[in-house]
Amino acid sequence: MKTFLSILICSIVLIACDFRKKNKSQGLSATELQMLNKPTTVQIIDSMYDFGKVNEGELVQYNFRFRNTGKNQLVISNVSASCGCTVPEKPEKPIQPGEIGFIKVTFNSERRPGEVNKAITITSNADPEFHELYLKGTVIGKTTEN
């Protein structure tokens, strides 16, 4: 019975820690968490960026633009990319109605020669949901000398 209680208590503690960690990692205040329940609308200004051709090893950076067209604050709770070589950064503060916001994306072309097509997914209180953003182009591989 003691073993069962110990396992139960440990499980509850781990679950509670994981919940706090998720909220903290998203960097949202209590007010911002409440705003997630108040939907707004968004107009995506830049949905795709074609960076053309770059040499392997170059960093590509771009700021995708969007406008909060609704009546409530736009809270972006998470942004993620389809690959670890692409790092998106979400806005730190909510985007007010009528304001333009940015999602900065950095793509590291090291060891990524060839065609590139990366998707960026945004989680927010937008309704309808944010469409995925896309980064594409070509990485010219390094030549090796023998």
Secondary structure as a PSIPRED ss2 file (coil, helix, strand):
# PSIPRED VFORMAT (PSIPRED V4.0)

   1 M C   1.000  0.000  0.000
   2 K H   0.000  1.000  0.000
   3 T H   0.000  1.000  0.000
   4 F H   0.000  1.000  0.000
   5 L H   0.000  1.000  0.000
   6 S H   0.000  1.000  0.000
   7 I H   0.000  1.000  0.000
   8 L H   0.000  1.000  0.000
   9 I H   0.000  1.000  0.000
  10 C H   0.000  1.000  0.000
  11 S H   0.000  1.000  0.000
  12 I H   0.000  1.000  0.000
  13 V H   0.000  1.000  0.000
  14 L H   0.000  1.000  0.000
  15 I H   0.000  1.000  0.000
  16 A H   0.000  1.000  0.000
  17 C H   0.000  1.000  0.000
  18 D H   0.000  1.000  0.000
  19 F H   0.000  1.000  0.000
  20 R H   0.000  1.000  0.000
  21 K H   0.000  1.000  0.000
  22 K H   0.000  1.000  0.000
  23 N H   0.000  1.000  0.000
  24 K H   0.000  1.000  0.000
  25 S H   0.000  1.000  0.000
  26 Q H   0.000  1.000  0.000
  27 G C   1.000  0.000  0.000
  28 L C   1.000  0.000  0.000
  29 S C   1.000  0.000  0.000
  30 A H   0.000  1.000  0.000
  31 T H   0.000  1.000  0.000
  32 E H   0.000  1.000  0.000
  33 L H   0.000  1.000  0.000
  34 Q H   0.000  1.000  0.000
  35 M H   0.000  1.000  0.000
  36 L C   1.000  0.000  0.000
  37 N C   1.000  0.000  0.000
  38 K C   1.000  0.000  0.000
  39 P C   1.000  0.000  0.000
  40 T E   0.000  0.000  1.000
  41 T C   1.000  0.000  0.000
  42 V E   0.000  0.000  1.000
  43 Q E   0.000  0.000  1.000
  44 I E   0.000  0.000  1.000
  45 I C   1.000  0.000  0.000
  46 D C   1.000  0.000  0.000
  47 S C   1.000  0.000  0.000
  48 M E   0.000  0.000  1.000
  49 Y E   0.000  0.000  1.000
  50 D E   0.000  0.000  1.000
  51 F E   0.000  0.000  1.000
  52 G E   0.000  0.000  1.000
  53 K E   0.000  0.000  1.000
  54 V E   0.000  0.000  1.000
  55 N E   0.000  0.000  1.000
  56 E C   1.000  0.000  0.000
  57 G C   1.000  0.000  0.000
  58 E C   1.000  0.000  0.000
  59 L E   0.000  0.000  1.000
  60 V E   0.000  0.000  1.000
  61 Q E   0.000  0.000  1.000
  62 Y E   0.000  0.000  1.000
  63 N E   0.000  0.000  1.000
  64 F E   0.000  0.000  1.000
  65 R E   0.000  0.000  1.000
  66 F E   0.000  0.000  1.000
  67 R E   0.000  0.000  1.000
  68 N E   0.000  0.000  1.000
  69 T C   1.000  0.000  0.000
  70 G C   1.000  0.000  0.000
  71 K C   1.000  0.000  0.000
  72 N C   1.000  0.000  0.000
  73 Q C   1.000  0.000  0.000
  74 L E   0.000  0.000  1.000
  75 V C   1.000  0.000  0.000
  76 I E   0.000  0.000  1.000
  77 S E   0.000  0.000  1.000
  78 N E   0.000  0.000  1.000
  79 V E   0.000  0.000  1.000
  80 S E   0.000  0.000  1.000
  81 A E   0.000  0.000  1.000
  82 S C   1.000  0.000  0.000
  83 C C   1.000  0.000  0.000
  84 G C   1.000  0.000  0.000
  85 C C   1.000  0.000  0.000
  86 T E   0.000  0.000  1.000
  87 V E   0.000  0.000  1.000
  88 P E   0.000  0.000  1.000
  89 E E   0.000  0.000  1.000
  90 K C   1.000  0.000  0.000
  91 P C   1.000  0.000  0.000
  92 E C   1.000  0.000  0.000
  93 K C   1.000  0.000  0.000
  94 P C   1.000  0.000  0.000
  95 I E   0.000  0.000  1.000
  96 Q C   1.000  0.000  0.000
  97 P C   1.000  0.000  0.000
  98 G C   1.000  0.000  0.000
  99 E C   1.000  0.000  0.000
 100 I E   0.000  0.000  1.000
 101 G E   0.000  0.000  1.000
 102 F E   0.000  0.000  1.000
 103 I E   0.000  0.000  1.000
 104 K E   0.000  0.000  1.000
 105 V E   0.000  0.000  1.000
 106 T E   0.000  0.000  1.000
 107 F E   0.000  0.000  1.000
 108 N E   0.000  0.000  1.000
 109 S C   1.000  0.000  0.000
 110 E C   1.000  0.000  0.000
 111 R C   1.000  0.000  0.000
 112 R C   1.000  0.000  0.000
 113 P C   1.000  0.000  0.000
 114 G E   0.000  0.000  1.000
 115 E E   0.000  0.000  1.000
 116 V E   0.000  0.000  1.000
 117 N E   0.000  0.000  1.000
 118 K E   0.000  0.000  1.000
 119 A E   0.000  0.000  1.000
 120 I E   0.000  0.000  1.000
 121 T E   0.000  0.000  1.000
 122 I E   0.000  0.000  1.000
 123 T E   0.000  0.000  1.000
 124 S E   0.000  0.000  1.000
 125 N C   1.000  0.000  0.000
 126 A E   0.000  0.000  1.000
 127 D C   1.000  0.000  0.000
 128 P C   1.000  0.000  0.000
 129 E C   1.000  0.000  0.000
 130 F C   1.000  0.000  0.000
 131 H C   1.000  0.000  0.000
 132 E C   1.000  0.000  0.000
 133 L E   0.000  0.000  1.000
 134 Y E   0.000  0.000  1.000
 135 L E   0.000  0.000  1.000
 136 K E   0.000  0.000  1.000
 137 G E   0.000  0.000  1.000
 138 T E   0.000  0.000  1.000
 139 V E   0.000  0.000  1.000
 140 I E   0.000  0.000  1.000
 141 G C   1.000  0.000  0.000
 142 K C   1.000  0.000  0.000
 143 T C   1.000  0.000  0.000
 144 T C   1.000  0.000  0.000
 145 E C   1.000  0.000  0.000
 146 N C   1.000  0.000  0.000
